[in-house]
């Protein structure tokens, strides 16, 4: 499904945003019929409240949407996403400029997303004419739509082979190169990816996408567990219901990579995606197994359901060999992160205070909230078992997001940021329909000029 954008020559109707504090003054600029209509419908410019205003022939001549109070705007991101509920036709936004206009455009485009792969018939709805200079916002929306489509696709249709195909499609469209190592070819170079995927009939693989020939070297690493049963430490049925989203890290870095390439940022981009299905069979890894990683560190598997950090570790070790200027990993890694910050915030870890500040500042401008978490050094002892270098699942359950991040840091390049995302919107919210959802990508994109001095 393409973005709902109006053709360049389309005749559009106005969608006028009116703040609550400016409603009275705005009404004085309207004719008596419009004032009477809006008064009769109870329009008070509440955030996201939409009214169609009829013309002389009874058809809608324009629409107004409440921009709410300053307090309401601070509390609700993308409050103008309600514009996506307008009737089919072509519209343009009036009454906003600067960041408010950018937020409204993104709200409209992200709010219009629908997962249509398994639906019959066309999906009709309103289209938006982009304001001048808003092509970048369309690129952001296209990247997010790609992420959502990948996460929302059921695991039967988004296995290792299909995720590879989606990555190849992105590479082909954007002029990137893709190298793939899979199956038994992983045994020597990526032994932990191989071990995690060994229980499935669908071969695991390592996807290595590269793009760009000049500029700083940026490496993105995304967890690509296409379905997670928990392995022999089997999840209960209820906990498997969302496990098609366990490749949300991979989907998010692919969406971010598309944004970077479409906008032609001056970087040398590398995207590493370890892909596997954590399944149950006689070939599956067992609790108590000791794995030797690509880096040479040994890992005791104390829970086969803590597999994401295993596949990421091998990919991060490969990333470190390339000496990138900045490495960012994204993964639906721990339930502990959800308990800490809920589904809206994307927690991240870094040792670099300047990088953290850049990300937090950029997140506010990109309408993509993030929250810094600590690489808490005293917890290092929790990931060191008695009989191996590392433990993939420390006992006790305390500080689960932090210990997982500390585990990954043992394999990562020196300048490293790790995001522990949720990748799912549990209920419909402005600009975020229920289902797969990217987190952190827009914040990272907005921060990259400062992070990499480009």
JOKA-V656785 format. One record per helix or strand of 3 or more residues. SS is the DSSP state (helix for helix, strand for strand). FROM is the first residue (numbers start at 1). LEN is the number of residues. Records with the same first field share a line. If there is no record, write none. Layout:
SS = FROM-LEN, FROM-LEN
This chain:
strand = 13-7, 50-5, 60-9, 89-6, 126-3, 177-6, 205-7, 216-13, 267-12, 290-3, 298-3, 326-6, 346-5, 370-4, 416-5
helix = 20-8, 32-9, 70-6, 79-7, 98-14, 135-18, 160-15, 183-7, 191-7, 237-4, 243-20, 308-14, 335-7, 353-14, 377-7, 400-10, 441-12
